[in-house]
Amino acid sequence: MAQRFKFFTGMGFDPSNPEHRPPYIKGKGFCPNPIVIFGIPKYADSLYDKKVIGTPEYIAFWEEELRRIHNGYQTGGWWIPGRYYYYLNYSVMQDVKGGSINPDIDDLHMELAYLIEYCKTYGKNLMIPKARRKGISEATHKMVIDYGWRFTYDYKAGIASGKKDFIDDFVKKLRYGWMYLPPEFYTNPDLNNDDEIIAGYSEKNNLNSYVQAGTRNIIYTRTIHTDATGFKGNYYRDIIVEEIGETEKFLEFWRGTKSALTDGIGNQIGSAFCYGTGGKMDKGSKDFKKAWSRNEKENFIDTNNFIRFLIPAQRFNIYGGASEAKRRIPKDSKLLKEYQPYQLIGVEDIETSLANILKERADLITKSDKQDYYEHLQNEPINEQEIFAKTIVNNFDSQKLSAQQAILDGQVHPKWTKYKFIWAKDKNGMPTMTPEPKVLEKHDDQETCVWILDEGHPVNNYIGRYSAGIDGYNVDQTKNSKSLGGMCVIDRVTKTPVAVICCRPARKEMFYELCIQLSIYYKMYGNVLGDIGSDSVMKHFELFGCYQYLADRPKKFESLTSEQMHVKWVRLTDYSKPKMIGLMQSHVIDHCDKIWFPELISQISTYDEGARDSDNDLADAYGIALMQDISYDMTPKNTEDDQIPDRFALPKFSNGQMVRQADPIKNIQQDSNLFGMMFGKQPE
């Protein structure tokens, strides 16, 4: 157990090393919160008796407390970071009933304390997608903001979010905890308003003038929705970003903020702690997910110095020593069969917790009303995909979608490859209208590309085998228009989506050209249908000399009183869109196991059937492709069937049907025998 000290006393801790991660099995005598358990002794309790102030025992006690808060504390075979010691012993929070409670000891917040200490030691940042009610706000306001503001010099911190309510709630928790601090740790706020909190006080000098005194440490707040420029023009030791999932301009904010954590010559001296609750992501979820994905590098660290720390619903749920009975480890738990209760203080029973969550889902999914099931998904996400899901109640088969999503999540190697198209050149080196797919390399733009199933490349001996849908856009990306362009190609024989595009390049013409290249690659003459609302894509097809690929207006999806007059493409109306959604629902029921693109599964799962405009551009393209499959009158035709050597052979009847014979001479002989038998002659 002593080896644990080496892991967690600074340099030895490695967040990517599984040996340094929970469960943290405790040793005898483990007690990281002695102030909560035993209280402040009377000889050091100035609230109980002011006469103790200044006594040797009083001074020794509080000096020891400061030493633990600054340097950490060893107990039961573990080194407890000073921030965690301060949080456990001097943090008071409101419970759901409005009462005051101290935090429990649990492995989640102990692990968080180690990660914070690691970030502060090495100049890293921490990004946390999480389930609801995991106490991260409570922990970070005490272990990061309050700790730095109270116990360090020259400290500046920032608190930011996309909505002011989240900032107000964070600061409210901060101030609530101050009321319960002992006088020895009290710091007077000289300025305390909604925009900044400054530690210090005013006093008279020898000239009888008031001057500012104290640490002058500052906490700033910013609402990103109104000011996405970040904390420019200053240096910060810590920055907290609350609820990234509802912070629409997070990436813009981060671009303007990350330099404020450096010393001006590229060395990071501060840390950012960014977290968001999953399950019901708002418009900011795209930025959150993109930021999280960009940080997916070796050892959890990328060029933005972010460590990734995922907190699913099964964490901080059931653990040893819980103050609430419903949170305690059950008697039949495997952990109690392997360890003694004192070893499990704060240890999470993740296996039992996950089993309980899945059982609740199984019970809810059998109900006809899906609302409770989806609310459970929102409140109890168990993995990365569910945390980042924008959950909306719709009528798609959620069980089939979830099952297919689980298969995709478990794949070591996906069934698709990302490509870019290169125009082939003729013998004179001039570009031709033949697109050649090239596998993306690391230096290529990984977002502006085409995803093609490895077994979904075009079958050249078919005519009309593929149909496509396009959900495009008419303007380059602006602050008011950030949706992506989508294209989906369906194999009309197997009913499999074989290729997709889902991106928004710097210039709209780049997306248009990708659509043209994919249309030519699959030889979809007259089989590329799109939303007439984005007619710039059509014009680009025409300019490229590819008008012949555009599908005619599908009149099957128009009402009898329709007055539409355009020649090509479809208009999604209150009449046609529900029919398109019906096709999508049927395809999911019958062919969900053939959808191998994670983004398409995700967008179908979160498709808002009632929204007039949505961000599910690839799902819309998929629905439009299904419309074209139904609308195109010609069934897929194998051109090899045209090579029929016995085209003019005489037919015969077999099993009540007329069939062709392979040998014309034999046919004549058989027909002659049949004629003779009709008149009583024996066959030759």
Long-range contacts (C-beta under 8 A, 24 or more apart in sequence): 1-27, 1-76, 1-77, 1-78, 2-77, 4-77, 4-78, 4-79, 5-74, 5-78, 5-79, 8-78, 8-79, 8-81, 8-114, 8-117, 9-72, 9-79, 10-117, 10-121, 11-121, 13-114, 13-117, 13-118, 15-114, 15-115, 15-118, 15-299, 15-300, 15-307, 15-309, 16-299, 16-300, 20-114, 21-111, 22-107, 22-108, 22-110, 22-111, 22-347, 22-348, 23-107, 23-335, 23-347, 23-348, 24-78, 24-107, 24-110, 24-111, 24-346, 24-347, 25-339, 25-343, 25-344, 25-347, 26-76, 26-77, 26-78, 26-342, 26-343, 26-344, 26-345, 26-346, 26-347, 27-76, 27-77, 27-78, 27-343, 28-76, 28-342, 29-75, 29-76, 30-75, 30-76, 30-77, 30-78, 30-342, 30-345, 31-75, 31-76, 32-73, 32-75, 32-78, 32-80, 32-84, 32-85, 32-88, 32-105, 33-88, 33-89, 33-102, 33-105, 34-89, 35-65, 35-89, 35-90, 36-88, 36-89, 36-102, 40-182, 45-182, 46-182, 46-183, 46-184, 47-182, 47-183, 62-184, 65-184, 66-151, 69-147, 69-151, 70-151, 80-110, 80-113, 81-113, 81-114, 81-116, 81-117, 82-147, 83-113, 83-116, 83-117, 83-142, 83-143, 83-144, 83-147, 84-109, 84-110, 84-113, 84-143, 86-142, 86-143, 86-147, 86-151, 87-113, 87-139, 87-142, 87-143, 90-142, 90-180, 90-181, 90-182, 90-185, 91-138, 91-142, 91-177, 92-176, 92-177, 92-179, 92-180, 93-138, 93-173, 93-176, 93-177, 94-176, 100-180, 101-323, 103-135, 103-138, 103-139, 104-319, 104-321, 104-322, 104-323, 104-327, 104-346, 105-321, 105-345, 105-346, 106-316, 106-319, 106-322, 106-346, 106-348, 107-319, 107-346, 107-347, 107-348, 108-134, 108-135, 108-311, 108-315, 108-316, 108-348, 109-135, 109-139, 109-316, 110-346, 112-136, 112-139, 112-140, 112-143, 112-309, 113-139, 113-143, 115-307, 115-309, 116-140, 116-143, 116-144, 116-271, 116-273, 118-307, 119-271, 119-273, 119-307, 120-271, 123-261, 123-267, 123-268, 123-269, 123-270, 123-271, 123-305, 124-268, 124-271, 124-301, 124-305, 124-306, 124-307, 125-261, 125-271, 125-272, 125-273, 125-274, 125-304, 125-305, 125-306, 125-307, 126-271, 126-272, 126-273, 126-274, 126-275, 126-306, 126-307, 126-309, 127-244, 127-274, 127-275, 127-291, 127-292, 127-295, 127-306, 127-307, 127-308, 127-309, 128-273, 128-274, 128-275, 128-276, 128-309, 128-310, 128-311, 129-245, 129-275, 129-276, 129-278, 129-288, 129-292, 129-310, 129-311, 129-384, 129-387, 129-388, 130-275, 130-276, 130-277, 130-278, 130-310, 130-311, 130-312, 130-387, 131-277, 131-278, 131-279, 131-311, 131-312, 131-313, 131-315, 131-379, 131-380, 131-381, 131-387, 132-277, 132-279, 132-313, 132-379, 132-380, 134-311, 134-315, 134-316, 135-316, 136-275, 136-311, 137-169, 137-170, 137-173, 137-242, 138-173, 140-240, 140-273, 140-275, 141-170, 141-173, 141-174, 141-177, 141-240, 142-177, 144-238, 144-240, 144-273, 145-174, 145-219, 145-238, 145-240, 146-174, 146-177, 146-178, 148-217, 148-237, 148-238, 149-187, 149-197, 149-199, 149-217, 149-219, 150-185, 150-187, 150-199, 150-217, 152-217, 152-237, 153-215, 153-217, 154-215, 154-217, 155-215, 155-217, 155-218, 155-237, 156-217, 156-218, 156-219, 156-220, 156-234, 156-235, 156-236, 156-237, 157-218, 157-219, 157-220, 157-236, 157-237, 157-238, 157-239, 157-240, 158-219, 158-220, 158-221, 158-222, 158-231, 158-236, 158-238, 158-239, 158-240, 158-257, 158-260, 159-219, 159-220, 159-221, 159-222, 159-239, 159-240, 159-242, 160-221, 160-222, 160-223, 160-224, 160-230, 160-231, 160-239, 160-240, 160-241, 160-242, 160-247, 160-253, 160-257, 161-223, 161-224, 161-241, 161-242, 161-243, 161-246, 161-247, 162-223, 162-224, 162-225, 162-243, 162-244, 162-246, 162-247, 162-248, 162-249, 162-250, 162-282, 162-284, 163-223, 163-225, 163-243, 163-246, 163-247, 164-223, 166-242, 166-243, 166-246, 167-221, 167-222, 167-223, 167-242, 168-194, 169-242, 170-240, 170-242, 171-197, 171-221, 174-219, 187-214, 187-215, 188-214, 190-214, 190-216, 194-221, 195-220, 195-221, 196-220, 196-221, 224-248, 224-249, 224-250, 224-253, 225-249, 228-252, 228-253, 228-256, 229-253, 229-256, 230-254, 230-255, 230-256, 230-257, 230-260, 231-256, 231-257, 231-260, 232-256, 232-257, 232-259, 232-260, 233-260, 234-260, 235-260, 235-261, 235-262, 235-263, 235-269, 235-270, 236-260, 236-261, 236-270, 237-269, 237-270, 237-271, 238-270, 238-271, 238-272, 238-273, 239-270, 239-271, 239-272, 239-273, 240-272, 240-273, 240-274, 241-272, 241-273, 241-274, 241-275, 242-275, 243-275, 243-276, 243-277, 243-284, 244-274, 244-275, 244-276, 244-284, 244-287, 244-288, 244-291, 245-276, 245-277, 245-278, 245-281, 245-282, 245-284, 245-285, 245-288, 246-276, 246-281, 246-282, 246-283, 246-284, 247-276, 247-284, 247-287, 247-288, 248-282, 248-283, 248-284, 248-287, 249-284, 249-287, 250-274, 250-284, 250-287, 250-288, 250-291, 251-287, 251-290, 251-291, 254-291, 254-304, 258-304, 268-305, 272-306, 274-306, 278-381, 278-386, 278-387, 278-388, 278-389, 279-377, 279-378, 279-379, 279-380, 279-381, 279-386, 279-387, 279-389, 279-391, 280-378, 280-390, 280-391, 281-388, 281-389, 281-390, 285-388, 285-390, 286-482, 286-615, 288-388, 289-388, 292-388, 310-384, 310-387, 312-381, 312-382, 312-383, 312-386, 312-387, 313-353, 313-357, 313-379, 313-380, 313-381, 313-382, 314-348, 314-350, 314-353, 314-354, 314-357, 314-382, 315-348, 315-350, 315-353, 316-348, 317-348, 317-350, 317-353, 317-356, 318-348, 318-349, 318-352, 318-353, 318-356, 319-344, 319-346, 319-347, 319-348, 319-349, 320-344, 320-345, 320-346, 320-347, 320-349, 321-345, 321-346, 354-382, 357-382, 358-382, 365-398, 365-399, 370-398, 373-398, 374-398, 383-409, 385-409, 385-602, 389-602, 389-605, 389-606, 390-606, 391-605, 391-606, 392-606, 392-607, 392-608, 394-607, 394-608, 394-609, 395-585, 395-609, 396-584, 396-585, 396-588, 396-604, 396-605, 396-607, 397-585, 397-588, 397-589, 397-592, 398-605, 400-588, 400-589, 400-592, 400-593, 401-588, 401-592, 401-601, 401-604, 401-605, 402-605, 403-592, 404-592, 404-593, 404-595, 404-601, 405-598, 405-601, 405-602, 405-605, 408-596, 408-598, 408-601, 414-596, 414-598, 415-453, 415-454, 415-455, 415-596, 416-451, 416-452, 416-453, 416-454, 416-456, 416-596, 416-597, 417-451, 417-452, 417-454, 418-446, 418-449, 418-450, 418-451, 419-449, 419-450, 419-451, 419-452, 420-444, 420-448, 420-449, 420-450, 421-450, 421-514, 421-517, 421-518, 421-521, 423-517, 433-520, 433-545, 433-546, 434-520, 435-517, 435-518, 435-520, 435-521, 437-521, 445-505, 447-503, 447-505, 448-503, 448-505, 448-510, 448-511, 448-514, 449-501, 449-503, 449-514, 450-499, 450-500, 450-501, 450-514, 450-517, 450-518, 451-499, 451-500, 451-501, 451-502, 451-597, 452-498, 452-499, 453-496, 453-497, 453-498, 453-499, 453-596, 456-491, 456-496, 456-498, 456-499, 457-498, 458-521, 458-522, 458-523, 460-523, 461-638, 461-639, 461-640, 462-493, 462-636, 462-637, 462-638, 462-639, 463-523, 463-634, 463-636, 463-637, 463-639, 464-492, 464-527, 464-632, 464-634, 464-635, 464-636, 464-637, 465-491, 465-492, 465-493, 465-522, 465-636, 466-490, 466-491, 466-492, 466-498, 466-522, 466-523, 466-524, 466-527, 467-492, 467-524, 467-527, 467-528, 467-529, 467-551, 467-625, 467-628, 467-629, 467-632, 468-518, 468-519, 468-522, 468-524, 468-527, 468-528, 468-529, 468-621, 468-625, 468-628, 469-529, 469-530, 469-620, 469-621, 469-622, 469-623, 469-624, 469-625, 469-626, 469-627, 469-628, 470-515, 470-528, 470-529, 470-530, 470-531, 470-534, 470-537, 470-621, 470-624, 471-530, 471-531, 471-534, 471-617, 471-618, 471-620, 471-621, 471-624, 472-508, 472-511, 472-512, 472-515, 472-530, 472-531, 472-534, 472-536, 472-537, 473-504, 473-508, 473-511, 473-534, 473-536, 474-508, 474-534, 474-535, 474-536, 475-508, 476-506, 476-507, 476-508, 477-504, 477-506, 483-613, 483-614, 483-615, 483-617, 484-615, 484-617, 484-618, 485-511, 485-515, 485-617, 486-617, 486-618, 486-619, 486-620, 486-621, 486-622, 487-514, 487-515, 487-518, 487-621, 488-600, 488-618, 488-621, 488-622, 488-624, 488-625, 489-518, 489-522, 489-524, 489-625, 490-622, 490-625, 490-626, 490-628, 490-629, 492-629, 492-632, 492-635, 492-636, 493-636, 494-594, 495-587, 495-590, 495-591, 495-594, 495-629, 496-591, 496-594, 496-595, 497-594, 497-595, 497-596, 497-597, 497-600, 497-622, 497-625, 500-597, 500-599, 500-600, 500-618, 500-621, 500-622, 502-599, 502-617, 502-618, 508-536, 509-540, 512-536, 512-537, 512-540, 512-541, 513-540, 513-544, 515-541, 516-540, 516-541, 516-544, 516-546, 516-549, 519-546, 519-549, 520-546, 520-549, 524-549, 525-549, 526-550, 526-551, 526-552, 526-632, 527-551, 527-628, 527-632, 528-628, 529-554, 529-569, 529-570, 529-624, 529-625, 529-627, 529-628, 529-631, 530-569, 530-570, 530-624, 531-569, 531-570, 531-571, 531-572, 531-620, 531-624, 532-566, 532-568, 532-569, 532-570, 532-571, 533-571, 533-572, 535-569, 538-568, 538-569, 551-628, 551-631, 551-632, 552-631, 554-627, 554-628, 554-630, 554-631, 555-631, 556-630, 556-631, 557-627, 557-631, 570-624, 570-627, 572-620, 576-627, 579-627, 580-623, 580-624, 580-626, 580-627, 581-607, 581-609, 581-623, 583-623, 583-626, 583-627, 583-630, 584-619, 584-622, 584-623, 584-626, 587-626
